[in-house]
Amino acid sequence: METIVTVFGSASVPVDSPEYAEAYQVGRALALAGFTVCNGGYGGTMEASARGAKEAGGSTIGVSFNSIGRTPNRWIDRVVQTGHLSERLMKLIELGEAYVALKGGTGTLLELACVWEFVNKGIIPPRPIVVMGEFWTPVVETMRGELAWEGAGDCTTIVKKALTVEEMVELVAVEP
C-alpha cells in the first residue's frame, strides 16, 4: 500500500535555482524513504520534486486542472485531472497522508493554509504538515501571535519546520 506525501511549492522557479535543487532533494528523499510524491504536476518545484522522486526509483502523482491548458511534466506517472483550481486543491489534500510546503507564492500559501485549517478544525484527521527552511517562519510566527491574542490556543504546533531533507523525512514519517 502506497503512502502519499503531497508537496506544495512554486511553479515559477528555474531549473538552475536553489529552490529547484531543494525540491529535487525533497522528492528524492521521499522516494528513497518509500513515499509516493504527489504535487500539482506542472513546472518549477513541482517538476523538481517529481523528477527527484522518479530518478530515485519512486512513484509520482500530478493533480492538474483543465482551465490553464498546460500538460503535466514528464516526471509524473499518474495524472489526476480536475476541472478547476479549487477542485485541484481539494484533491491534493485528499490524496496526501502528509504534506510538505516548499518556498512559494500565494498559491502555495493557499495550499498550506487550507490543509493547516482542515487539520486544525478536525475536517481531516491529524497528518504531518512540514514547512521546509526559514521561508515560512514569519507566517507561522505571525499566526502564533494572533492566536495568542485571540485566546484560541496554539494551532501552530500542527506545523513542523525542517531545515534539512533528512529532518523533513523524519517529520513526515512520524504520526502527528
KOLZAKOL-417003 format. One record per residue (C-alpha): residue in one letter; x, y, z. Coordinates in pm, 1 decimal, decimal comma. Example, Ala and Ser with C-alpha at 12.3 -4.5 7.8 and 13.67 -1.06 7.14 Angstrom:
BEGIN
ATOM  rest        c1        c2        c3
ATOM     a    1230,0    -450,0     780,0
ATOM     s    1367,0    -106,0     714,0
end
This chain:
BEGIN
ATOM  rest        c1        c2        c3
ATOM     m       0,0       0,0       0,0
ATOM     e     144,8     334,3    -101,1
ATOM     t     181,1     627,1     135,1
ATOM     i     140,7     959,0     -45,8
ATOM     v     312,0    1282,3      51,6
ATOM     t     175,2    1594,0    -116,3
ATOM     v     441,2    1856,2    -191,0
ATOM     f     332,0    2219,1    -230,4
ATOM     g     556,8    2475,1    -399,5
ATOM     s     611,0    2729,8    -672,3
ATOM     a     561,1    2666,0   -1042,2
ATOM     s     787,9    2958,2   -1126,4
ATOM     v    1136,8    2856,3   -1015,1
ATOM     p    1402,8    2798,9   -1281,1
ATOM     v    1588,0    2468,5   -1314,0
ATOM     d    1918,8    2624,3   -1205,0
ATOM     s    1780,2    2780,5    -883,9
ATOM     p    1845,2    2670,4    -524,1
ATOM     e    1467,7    2621,0    -484,3
ATOM     y    1462,0    2370,3    -771,2
ATOM     a    1759,4    2185,4    -621,1
ATOM     e    1591,6    2170,0    -279,7
ATOM     a    1263,6    2043,7    -428,5
ATOM     y    1457,3    1779,5    -622,8
ATOM     q    1622,3    1661,8    -299,1
ATOM     v    1283,5    1657,7    -122,0
ATOM     g    1133,8    1435,0    -392,5
ATOM     r    1438,7    1210,4    -396,5
ATOM     a    1446,1    1170,5     -18,2
ATOM     l    1072,7    1096,1      -2,4
ATOM     a    1103,1     830,4    -274,0
ATOM     l    1404,6     670,2    -107,4
ATOM     a    1201,2     655,3     215,9
ATOM     g     926,2     468,3      27,9
ATOM     f     674,4     750,8     -20,0
ATOM     t     483,8     837,4    -337,0
ATOM     v     525,1    1205,6    -425,5
ATOM     c     210,8    1397,6    -519,7
ATOM     n     206,2    1756,5    -642,0
ATOM     g      38,2    1990,7    -887,2
ATOM     g     215,5    1825,6   -1179,7
ATOM     y     349,3    2128,4   -1363,7
ATOM     g     686,3    2309,9   -1362,5
ATOM     g     914,2    2462,5   -1103,2
ATOM     t     929,5    2284,7    -769,8
ATOM     m     651,3    2050,7    -881,6
ATOM     e     869,6    1927,3   -1166,0
ATOM     a    1175,7    1916,1    -942,3
ATOM     s    1016,0    1707,6    -666,1
ATOM     a     864,9    1467,5    -920,1
ATOM     r    1196,5    1441,4   -1102,5
ATOM     g    1384,1    1371,6    -779,1
ATOM     a    1134,6    1100,7    -689,2
ATOM     k    1144,6     935,7   -1033,6
ATOM     e    1524,1     942,8   -1058,5
ATOM     a    1536,4     771,6    -716,7
ATOM     g    1303,5     497,3    -843,3
ATOM     g     987,3     631,9    -680,6
ATOM     s     631,7     695,3    -796,8
ATOM     t     462,3    1027,7    -866,0
ATOM     i     112,7    1168,8    -896,4
ATOM     g      30,9    1501,9   -1060,7
ATOM     v    -300,7    1672,5    -994,9
ATOM     s    -377,0    1906,9   -1283,2
ATOM     f    -676,1    2113,1   -1386,7
ATOM     n    -830,8    2176,5   -1724,8
ATOM     s    -861,7    2552,3   -1733,7
ATOM     i    -495,7    2651,0   -1775,7
ATOM     g    -417,0    2447,4   -2087,5
ATOM     r     -83,4    2306,2   -1969,6
ATOM     t      21,9    1944,5   -1967,6
ATOM     p     183,8    1777,2   -1666,5
ATOM     n     561,4    1743,8   -1660,9
ATOM     r     730,2    1428,9   -1790,0
ATOM     w     817,8    1303,5   -1440,4
ATOM     i     454,7    1234,6   -1348,5
ATOM     d     344,5     868,7   -1351,2
ATOM     r     -23,3     916,3   -1283,8
ATOM     v    -225,3    1225,3   -1372,7
ATOM     v    -538,8    1309,0   -1177,7
ATOM     q    -734,4    1558,7   -1387,6
ATOM     t    -965,7    1806,7   -1215,7
ATOM     g   -1197,4    2069,1   -1359,8
ATOM     h   -1080,5    2379,9   -1175,7
ATOM     l    -830,5    2515,6    -923,5
ATOM     s   -1040,2    2464,6    -609,5
ATOM     e   -1111,3    2102,8    -706,0
ATOM     r    -738,4    2053,7    -763,7
ATOM     l    -659,5    2191,1    -416,4
ATOM     m    -908,9    1955,0    -253,3
ATOM     k    -767,9    1656,0    -446,1
ATOM     l    -408,6    1741,5    -344,4
ATOM     i    -521,2    1746,6      19,0
ATOM     e    -737,7    1435,3     -13,7
ATOM     l    -456,5    1227,7    -165,8
ATOM     g    -191,3    1332,4      86,0
ATOM     e    -124,6    1147,5     406,8
ATOM     a     139,6    1408,8     487,3
ATOM     y     226,6    1747,6     338,9
ATOM     v     547,7    1937,1     267,1
ATOM     a     539,5    2308,1     183,0
ATOM     l     837,5    2446,1      -5,0
ATOM     k     906,2    2813,1     -70,2
ATOM     g     626,8    2950,9    -286,1
ATOM     g     384,0    3229,2    -357,9
ATOM     t      16,5    3287,9    -293,2
ATOM     g     -84,9    2950,6    -439,2
ATOM     t     148,4    2768,1    -201,2
ATOM     l      26,1    2985,4      85,6
ATOM     l    -332,1    2888,9      -2,2
ATOM     e    -241,0    2518,7      -6,4
ATOM     l     -58,3    2537,3     326,0
ATOM     a    -331,8    2744,1     491,9
ATOM     c    -606,9    2514,9     367,9
ATOM     v    -450,2    2189,0     486,6
ATOM     w    -347,9    2357,2     815,1
ATOM     e    -704,6    2474,4     877,1
ATOM     f    -856,2    2138,3     782,4
ATOM     v    -633,7    1959,1    1034,5
ATOM     n    -687,1    2232,2    1295,5
ATOM     k   -1065,8    2213,8    1266,5
ATOM     g   -1076,6    1833,5    1250,1
ATOM     i   -1211,4    1832,3     893,4
ATOM     i    -938,4    1582,0     808,4
ATOM     p    -754,9    1359,9    1057,4
ATOM     p    -424,7    1484,0    1202,1
ATOM     r    -146,2    1443,4     948,4
ATOM     p     211,1    1569,8     934,9
ATOM     i     248,4    1918,7     788,8
ATOM     v     610,9    2020,0     731,9
ATOM     v     746,8    2351,0     605,5
ATOM     m    1094,4    2348,1     454,4
ATOM     g    1350,9    2607,1     555,5
ATOM     e    1308,9    2951,3     704,7
ATOM     f    1074,5    3090,5     437,4
ATOM     w     754,1    3003,5     627,3
ATOM     t     882,0    3100,2     975,5
ATOM     p     736,5    3455,9     967,3
ATOM     v     395,3    3318,2     862,8
ATOM     v     388,5    3062,4    1142,8
ATOM     e     514,9    3316,0    1399,5
ATOM     t     254,6    3572,9    1292,8
ATOM     m     -18,8    3312,6    1333,3
ATOM     r     118,0    3213,7    1675,0
ATOM     g      98,7    3576,1    1790,7
ATOM     e    -250,5    3629,3    1650,4
ATOM     l    -385,0    3310,7    1805,0
ATOM     a    -239,7    3402,3    2143,9
ATOM     w    -405,4    3743,4    2116,6
ATOM     e    -739,0    3579,1    2032,0
ATOM     g    -702,7    3325,7    2311,9
ATOM     a    -761,3    3049,6    2057,0
ATOM     g    -477,3    2819,2    2158,2
ATOM     d    -170,3    2740,4    1957,1
ATOM     c    -256,0    2551,6    1639,9
ATOM     t      88,7    2642,8    1507,5
ATOM     t     217,1    2329,4    1680,5
ATOM     i      48,0    2139,3    1394,9
ATOM     v     307,7    2277,0    1152,4
ATOM     k     664,3    2146,1    1188,9
ATOM     k     973,6    2309,8    1040,7
ATOM     a    1254,9    2113,9     876,6
ATOM     l    1586,5    2268,4     784,6
ATOM     t    1717,3    1960,1     601,6
ATOM     v    1560,8    1692,4     383,2
ATOM     e    1658,3    1435,1     645,4
ATOM     e    1457,5    1623,2     910,7
ATOM     m    1168,7    1654,7     664,7
ATOM     v    1155,4    1278,8     603,6
ATOM     e    1166,4    1209,9     979,1
ATOM     l     881,4    1455,4    1041,6
ATOM     v     671,0    1317,5     755,5
ATOM     a     719,8     961,0     879,8
ATOM     v     603,2    1039,0    1234,8
ATOM     e     242,9    1036,5    1341,4
ATOM     p     130,1    1397,0    1404,0
end
